[in-house]
Amino acid sequence: MGQSREKLKISLRLLFLFLVLVGPAPAFAGRMADREVLPNGVVLLHEERSGLPIVRVVLAIKAGSVVEPAEKAGLANLTADLLNEGTEKRSSKQISGEIEFVGGELGTSGGADFITVTLSVLKKDVDLGFDLLSDIILNPVFSEDEIKRKKAVIISSIMQQKEEPGIVASKAFKKAIFGNHPYGRPVEGTEESLDTIARRDIIAFHSEYYVPDNAILSVVGDITKKELRALLDRYFKGWERKGVPEKPLPVPGHLSAPEIIKIDKDLTQANIILGHLGIGRENPDFYAVSVMNYILGGGGFASRLMDNIRDNKGLSYDVHSFFSANKYGGSFQAGLQTKNRTANAAIGEILKEMERMRTEQVTDKELNDAKSYLTGSFPLRIDSNSKIASFLIGVEFYNLGLDYVDKYKQLIESVTKDDILRVARKYLDTKAYVLVVVGNIKQAIPGD
């Protein structure tokens, strides 16, 4: 009997995966989904796609690390992690067992701006899916045993990260550029901050932020609006509007000179990050910045940084740059690994290419290639129900508009060489930046 049940689970999972992988590519004309604000305040985004008998749900709650107390860093992530670890009527084992038995998926994830809960089920199991989803959102128990276990898992991960030079460099970089802004601290918190979090903190945080008027619900797949509304009425009936007060966030300070952070480790290669504050996702310059950064270091082998530092100078196997744009700001960073003795040369070439972006117009070929890639690869971001559901969350959260799929190509195509020069001068700084070097400092930075 046990073997038969296990075979059924495996078969359902394989079927589920097959259906997702072979699903037809979506096509949109006009708005991507229907949008409405429910009486309790939930923003509901629904796109019916009947090609496959699958329903994908993403629930985003604005309860990320940006709203947690600084001294309780990791509280938001820990709360999200604990949602499916036991409710008033189900144990952690029962929750995982029920969703696995039907070949579905139910997961949670913390984040800086918001947390997400994701659900994927076959159409025939959608009732069970919504029952489980509502249960972990409305009725988590946050048992002391599970809290202790989750903390141990997270702390173990934090300890392991200390042995990863790239992660060490990234954490130091974020802390330096964002200061006491929440974006400057790890979403998972620290060993010290996690030790201060008690069960009462988690319960209070959940009570304050896990409310419907602080949530976005995206549902994509083989489900009609009538069926969806019936499920919401049945399983989220007791989720009542509460109101969440906005809390002011500190403003990161801008640098006036380079800040160099040296972290000495016995490594054969130096891990280097150079960058500074960037832009928020809702900044109208986002699209010109995207094209500019593709040319600088975001375009892989097509980028200037790769052409110069890897292909011409042979200083690094991989070099890249990117703008990380969140709700309340963002960052720019260029990064690479190189031999300790060539660290200074590589840093100099990064600054050289940044300055060239600021002072010279890009070529027609560079501009056209960047636009072609950005517009041509865009459909891959929405080529499955799963991706569409997550994409819709971002569209709503960052106020992009449900016609964003149509607008995106126009916004990218409208970028000119003058636009790129303007945003490079505005958002690339070769005089005031944070430089993090993790490696053998005596070799990487002689004279230190």
Secondary structure as UniProt FT lines:
FT   HELIX           2..21
FT   STRAND          34..37
FT   TURN            39..40
FT   STRAND          43..48
FT   TURN            50..51
FT   STRAND          54..61
FT   HELIX           65..67
FT   HELIX           70..72
FT   TURN            73..74
FT   HELIX           75..82
FT   TURN            83..84
FT   STRAND          86..87
FT   HELIX           92..101
FT   TURN            102..103
FT   STRAND          105..109
FT   STRAND          115..122
FT   HELIX           123..125
FT   HELIX           126..138
FT   HELIX           144..161
FT   TURN            162..163
FT   HELIX           165..178
FT   TURN            179..180
FT   HELIX           182..184
FT   TURN            187..188
FT   HELIX           191..196
FT   HELIX           199..209
FT   HELIX           212..214
FT   STRAND          215..221
FT   HELIX           225..235
FT   TURN            237..238
FT   STRAND          259..264
FT   STRAND          269..277
FT   TURN            281..282
FT   TURN            284..285
FT   HELIX           286..293
FT   HELIX           294..298
FT   HELIX           300..302
FT   HELIX           304..305
FT   HELIX           306..312
FT   STRAND          319..326
FT   TURN            327..328
FT   STRAND          329..339
FT   HELIX           340..342
FT   HELIX           343..359
FT   HELIX           364..377
FT   HELIX           378..382
FT   HELIX           385..397
FT   TURN            398..399
FT   TURN            402..403
FT   HELIX           404..413
FT   HELIX           417..427
FT   STRAND          434..439
FT   HELIX           441..444
FT   TURN            446..447
//
